Amino acid sequence: MNQITFSLIEIFISLIVETIILGGLFTWISNKANQTLQQKMTDEMNNIETQNKFIYTQLKDEIINAKRDLISQIKESKGGKN
């Protein structure tokens, strides 16, 4: 009877210890995966920001050039008169 009791206690304790160890391991893996995902998202947001700045600069330059072209065309249509 004592052997059965000790076996049950041993099984119970080993289940608790294994649960704690596995829980800690899964928590660590989850945290690591979240950190990796967060870093990838941060990198992607930085890439998007860089692309948006480039697009903004390109659009601004195109608008400035279009404005100059329009002013030149207006001056030419008036025969160079202001």
C-alpha positions, 0 to 999 in steps of 0.5 A: 500500500505504501508503494502505491501511495509513493508511486501516486505521489511521485506521479503527481509531483512529476506532473506538476514539475513537468507542467511548470517546466513545459509552461515556462518553455512554451512561454519563452518560445511565445515571447521569442516569437512575439519579439521576432514578429515585433522586430519584423513589423518595426522593420516593415514600418520603417521600410514603408516610411522610407518609401512614403518619403521617397514618393512624397519627394517625387510627387513634390518635384513633379508638382514643382516641374508642372508648375514651372511648365505651366508658367512657361506655357502661359508666358509663351502664349502671351508672347513673352509679355508679363 
